[in-house]
Amino acid sequence: MASEAVAKAFEAIDAAVAMLRDEVAESDCGSPSDSDPLAVVADGCLDILAGIARAEARIAALKAEAAATYADSARSAVPPDMPVQAQEMAIAAEVGCVLAIGGRAAGALLEQSCALATSLPRTLAALQAGTVSWQHARVIVDETATLDRDAAKALEAHFLEADAPSPACGCPAGEMPAYRFRRKARTWRERHHPDSIEKRHAKGVEDRCLEYTPEQDGMARMSAYLPADQAAAIWNRITAIARGLQGPEEDRTLTQLRADVFATAALRSDSGCTRCRNSIGTAARAGAPGLADIPTPRAEVLITVPIFSLLGVTEEPSMLDGYGPIPASMARELVANGADSFHRVLVDPRDGAPLEIGRTSYRLTKAMRNWLRMRDGKCPFPGCSNHSLDNEADHLLAWHHGGTTGISNLGQPCRRHHSLKHASGWKPTPATKNEPPGWVSPSGRKYKSEHQDWEPPHWPPSLGPRAGEGQYSGPCAPTSTASRGTVDYVQMPPSAGEDCLRAYLSAR
C-alpha cells in the first residue's frame, strides 16, 4: 500500500514537471494584447526557475530524511555481531547503488543527512520550506561539525531565525550563493567557536605546509597553507607587481601575470617566466626597481580591530579584509610593526560599527574610498566575490543627474558589474552609510546585497557597566566629539590604557 502511494506521488510529480515544461515551451499564447509577448514569456520562465529552486530544496530535504531514516532502520536490522565499520560500509554501499554514486559520496550524504535529521532542525526546516538550498544546508553542516550543540544551535538561529536576538543582517542566507554564505558562516564560526581562535591558530601554524599536485596537460598545482597575514601579504605583493607589468603591449591577463610573477620570484633568475624576467630586467636597466625592490602598496588591506582587542583587554578576533577573522595577537603585531600593506580600522565597542580609519587617510577622497571598502567589503552585486581592492567607486545617481559625492550615493562595483550597470537595464538601488546598494534587474525583480556582519565587541568585565555615561576631562580626553560615521581620527594608542578608553567613549 505504501509503495503504491509512493508511486502515485512520483507520478504526480512527473505530471507537474511535464506541465511546467509545456509552460516553458509556450510562446505568447493567451497573453494580453497590450503586453510585450517576449517579456511575458521571460517573466514566466523566471517564475518557473524560482519555483524549481524551491522544489529542489524540498526534494533535497526529503532525500536527506529518507537517507537518515533508512540508515537508522538498517542499523537496527543488522546482526548484533556484525562490526560497526562493516555495518556503515554496507549501508553506504546500498545508498550508493540506489543513487548511482560512489561509496565515498554515499557516506558523505549519510553523514550530512544524519546531522540534519538529528542536530540541525532549523536547517532541515528551512530546506523543507525551500528557503535555503541543499548547498546552503551543507555549509551549515560543515561549519557546525566541530561545534558543540549549543554553538551549533546559535549558528542556525543567527542565519535562519528572523526573530533571533542577532539575526544576520542584509541579504538572507538563502538569497545569496552558497559559496558566499560559506564565507559568512565561517566568519561567524570563527568568532563564536568554543575554543579560542588563538588556540586554533597555534594548531594551524604547526600544520603549515606547501603542497604539490600534478594535473593534466603538463600542468601542476601548488598551494601553501600559511598564516593569514603572510598569505595576504604575499598575494598583495604579487598582485602589485603583476599590475605593474600590465600595459598596452602586454597581452597576458592579471591572473596569468600573477602565476608568472610567482614562478619568477620563486625560481629567481634560474628559470621561471622569461617575459617576466625580461620585463623586470628592462625596468631595472632603466633605473626602475627590480622584482625584489617593489614594495607592497600601502593601505591595500584593512584590518578591522575591536578597540578593546587592540588594547589587549580582550582576545576577540579582528577582521582581515578579503579573508575573515584573525587572532587578536596577529592583528596587534601587524598594527604595532606598522606593516605597510595593512591599514587599521577601529570599531565601536558598543555596536561593532566602524569608528575611524587611521591617520594616513586624512584626505577626504581617500577616506571615502576606504569607508566604502569597510561598508561593502566586496562588489555589492549579488553573488559577486570580487574584493574591494579591484573595484571602482561609482555614483549610484549620476553626477550630471544631480547625484552627490557622498557615501549614501556611492557604490564600488567591480569592472564587470560597473559595465553591466551602464550597458544594460540593471540598476543599483539607494545605499546608506551602513548598507551597500541593492540591485533591480531588467525584469523589475529586486535583489539584496550582502551586508557586513558587524558585531558588538566583547565588553571586558574589568570595565564594569557599559562605559559612555557622563563626561571625563582628564589628560586623555579627546579634542573632537565627531559622531560615529566620520573619518576623524581620535588618537588612542594602546599605552593610553583604560582611562583613555573611558574618556573616548564618554565624549561621544
N, C-alpha and C positions, 0 to 999 in steps of 0.2 A: 504494500500500500504506500509506504514511504517512497519507494523507488518510483512508483507511478506518479506521485505528486511532484517529485523532483524532476522527472522527465517533462511533465506538463509545464512546470515553471520555466525550464530552459526553452521549451517550445515557444512560450510567450515572449521570452527574451529575444529569441531568433526572429519572431514576427515583428517585434518592436524595432529591431535593428533593420529589418527589411523595409519597414515603413519609413524610417529615417533616411535610409538610402534613397528611396524614391523622392523624398523631400529635397535632398541634395541635388538629385538629377533633374528636378523640375526647373523650368525657367520662370517666366513671368506670368504663368497661368494663374488667374484669379487675383492678380494684384490690382489695386485701384488704378484707374486710368490716369490720374494726375500724379502718380508716383513714378519715380525712376525705377524701371524694372530690374536693372542690374543692381542698384542699391538694395532693393528688396531681397533679391537672391543672396547678395553678400551678407546682409544683416541676418537672414535666416540661417546661413551657414555658420556664422559666428555664434548664434544661439545654440545650434546643434553641437558645435565644438565645446562650448561651456557645459552643456548637458552631458556630453561624453566624459569630460573631466570628472564631473561629479559621479557619474555611473562607474567609471573606472575605479575611483576611490572606494565606492561602496562594494564593488566586486572584490577589490583587494582586501577589504575588511572581512568579507565573507570567506575569502581564501585563507586568511590568517586564522580565523575562528575554526574553519574546517580542519586546517593542519594541526592546530593545537589540540582540538578535541580528538582527532584521530590518534595523535601521539599519546594522549592520556589513556585512551581505550586500548591501544596496542600494548602499552606498558603493563596494563592490568591483565592482559590475556596471555602474556609470555610465561613459560615455565619458571618457577621460583629459583631453579638452579642455573638459569641462563645468566652469564656475566653481563654486567651493565653495559660495557662497551659494545658487546655483540648485540644487545637489545637496540641501542641507539643506531648502530650501523644498519640493522635490519629495517628499522623504521624509516631511516633516511633513504635507504635503497628503494623501499616501496613508494615513497613520495616522489623520488627522482624518476622512477619508471612511469608513474601516472602522469607527471608533468613533462616528461621527456627532457629532464635536466640532469646535470651531473650530481654525483653524490655529495660533493662539497657544497654546491649551490643549494641542494636539498637540505643539508644540515644547517646552513645559514638561515634558510627560510624557516625551518622549525624553531631555531633559537629565537629569531625575531618574532615569530608568531606567538610563542610561549611567553615572551616578555610582554607583548601587547595584551595578551589574554589574562595574565596574572599580576603584572606590576604597573601597567600604564593604562588605566581605564579611561582617562581623559583623551589620550591619543587614539585609542580604539574607537571611542565615541565620535571623535572628530572625523575619523576615517569613515565610519558608518554614515555620518551626516554629509559626507562629501566636501567638507570644508578644508581638508588637507589631502594631499596625495600620498600614495604608498612611499614615494621618495622622501617626503617630509616625515612620515612616520618612522622610516628607517633612520633618519637623522636623530630623532629623539631617542630611539632605541640605542643607537651608538653612543650618544653623548651622556646617557644615563647609565651606561653599562657599569661604570666604576663608581657610581654614586650610591649612597645608602638610600633606603626607601623614602625618608623624609625629604632629602635633597632632590630625588627624582620627582616626587610629587610637586615640589616647589618649582622645578623647571617646567613641568607640564602646566602648572597654574599660570606661570608668568607668560607663556606664549599662547595658551589655549583658552584661558578663562577671561572673559571680557570684564568681569566684576572682581578680578583678583586685586589685592592691595597694590601690586606693582605690575600691571599688565604691560606687555611690550608695546611701545609707542610706535606710531606711524603705520606702515604697511603691515596688515595682519600676516601671520606666518604662512597661511595657505595661499596668499596672493603674491608671494614672491617666489622666484625659482628656488628649488630645494638646495642648490649649491650656495645661494645667498643666505638661505635660512640656516644652513650648517654653520656658516661663519658667526651668525648671531647666537646660535645655541652654544657654540664652542666658547664664545666670549662670556656668556652667562655662566657656563660651567666653570670656567677658569676663575671667575670672581667668587663663586659660591661653593666651590669644592670643599668638602670637609677637611681635606689635607691642605695645608698652606701651599701657595704657589712657589714659595721659596724652597720648600722640601721637595716638591715635584720637579722644580727646575734643577736642583742639585743632582737628582737622579738622571735627568735628561742630559746634563753636562757629562756625566760618566758614560753615557751611551753614545756620545758624538761619534760620527763615522763619515767616511766617504765611500760611496758605492759605485760600482761599475757594472753595467748591464748591456751585453751585446744585443743588438737589434737587427732587423732585416736590412737588406740592400746595402751592406757595407757600412752601416751606421752603428753607433753605440750611444748609450745614455749614461751620464754621470750625475750623481746627486749627493749633496753634502747635508748632513744633519748637524746643525750648528746652533749655538745660542742666537736668539733672535736679533740682538743688536749687531752682532758680527755679520749675520746673513744680510740684514738690511743695509749695512754699510757697504758690503761687497756689491750688492745689487745696485745701489745708487752710484757707486764709483764706476762700475762697468757701463751703466746706462749713460752717465755723463760723458764718458769717453766715446761711447758709440754715437751719441748725438753730435759730438764734436767732429766726427768723421763724416757726417752727412753733408751733402752739398749737391750742386747741380750735376756734377759728374759721377756721383755715387748712385748706383742702381740697386744696392742692397737695402733691404728693409731694416728697420730698427731691431727687429727680432733676430735677423741674420747677423747684424753687426754685433749684437750682444754676444752671440755664440762665438764669432770670430775673435772679438776682443778677449773673451775669456780664454780661448785656446792660446792666443798670442801671449797673454800675460802669464799663463801657467807654464808655457814652454819657453819663455824668454826668446832669445834670438836663434835658438837651435832649430825651431820648427814653427808650427802654427800657421796662421793666415798670412800669406805673402803680401796680399793687398794691404792688410792692416800694418804689417811691418814697414812696407814701403811708404804708406801714408804717414805713419808716425816718424819714420826716418826723414822724409821730406820736410815735415814740420820742424824737426829738430835742427836740420841744416839751415832752416830759415830763421832760427832763433826762437822758435816756439818750444814750449815744454814737451818733453817726451812722455811716454806712457806712464812711467813711474813717478813723474813730477806733476801730473794733472791732479789737483785736489778735488775731493768730493765737494760739490757746491754747498754753500751754507743754506740752512733752513729748508733742506729737502724733505726732512721727516719731522713731523710733530710728535712730541711726547706729551700726552695729557696726564698731568701728575696731580693726584689729590693732595691738597695743601698739607694735611696732617702727615701724609706719607712722605712728602718732601722733607718735613721737619724731623722725621724719624720717630714720630709719636705712634704711628700705626704702620702696619706692614702690608696694607692692601695693595693690589696691583695697580700699575699705571697702564696707559694705553699707548702702544706704538703704532703710529699711522701706517696703514697698509698691512698690519699684522694682527694686532689684538693685544690682550693683556700680557704684561711682562712683570717680573718680580720687582718689588719696590727697591731692592738693593741695586738692581741693574739700572733702573731709572735714576736713582740718586748718583750713581757713578757716572752716568752719561752727563748729567747736569753739572756735577762737581768738576769733571775733567774738561768741560767746555767743548765737547765733541762738535766739530764744525758742521756735521751733516744733520744734527739733531737740534730741534727748536722747541723750547719748553713752553707748555701751556699749563697754567694753574687753574684748578676748578674749585668752585664754591663748596665749602664743607656742609652747607645746608641743603643743597639740592643737586649737586654734581654738575651744574651748568658751568660753561667756561667763564673765567674771570678776566684774564688778560693774556696777552701774547708777548711776553718778554720785551726787553728794551731795544732789541735790534730792529723791531718793527715800528719805529716811531712814525714814519711817513704813512699817511692815510691809505694810499693806494695799496701799498704792500700789506698793511694791516687788514684791509678789507678782503684781500685775496686769501690771506691766512684764515680770516674769520669764516669765509665760505668753505675752506677746507675742513675746519672744525665742525661746522654745521652739517655738511653733507657727507664728508668722508670719501666720496666717490662720485662718479657721474650719477645724477639723480634720475636718469631714465630707468624705468622698471626693469630689474634683472641685470643691468649693466654692472660689471665689476671693475671698470677702468678706474684706477686710483686717481686721486685729485691732482697728483703731480703732473699728469699728462692732459689735464682738462683745461678748458678755456672759459674765462669769465664771460657771461653773456647777459645782456639786458632782456628781461622777460617781455616787458613792454618797450619797444624800440625807442631810442632816444629821440628820433625825429617824429615819433608819435606822442611825445610828451612824457616818456619814461624818465625816471630819475636814476642817478647812480647811487643807490642805497642797497643795503643788504636784502631788504624785502623785495627788491626788483632785480635781483641778480641770481643767476644760476651758474653752474660750472659744468656744462655737459662736455663729454668727450667730443673729439672732432667728428666722429661718425654721427652722433646724435645732435650735434650742433648743425651739421649739414641737413639732417633729417628735418629739423625744425624749419629751415629756410627753403627746403626743396619739396616739402610735402605738406599735407594737412595736419600733421602732428603739431600740437601747440602746448606749451607749458602753462600750468595754472599758477596763480599768485603764490608767492612764498612768504615767509615771515622771518624774523631774526633767528628763530629756533627750528623752523621747518623748511626743508627743501621744496622746490616746486614739484607738483604732480604733473600729469600729462593727460591731454584729451586727444583721442585718436580721430582720424577722419570719419569714422562711423559714429562719433559722438560719445563713445564709451570713455569713462573716466578711470584712470589708473593712478594709484597712490605710489609715492616714492618712499623708500626706506628712510627711517629716522635713526639718528644715533641713539643708542640706549644709555642715556646719562643716568647715573645712579648716585644718590647722596653718599658721599664717603662715610666711612665708619667714624663715629664720634668717640674720641678717646674718653674712657671713664675718668681719667685724671682731671679733665676739664669740668666735670660736674654737669649741671644743666646746660642746655643749649646756650652757647655764647651769643652775643649780639644785642643784649639788652643793656641799656644805659650807655654812658659815654666814658671815654678814657682819655686823659690828657697827658699821659706820660711821654717820655722822650721818644718812644717808638710810634707815637700817634701819626697816622698818615696825613699828608697835606692835602689830599684830594678826597672828595666824597662822591666821586662819579658813580653813577648807578651801574649795576651789572649789565653787561652787554656792550660796554665800550672797550677800547683797547688802551685806555690809560694805564700806565704802569705804576703800581704801588710797590716799592721795594720792600721785601721781607725775606732776607736771607735766612738760611737755617740757623745761623748763630743768634738770631734775634730772640728765639725762644717763644714760650707760650704767652708771655706778656704782650709781645708784639702782635701775636695772632689774635688775642682778645681785643687789642686796640684796633686792629684792622677790621674785625667783624663788627665791633660796636659802632664804628664810624660809618658803616654802610647802611 
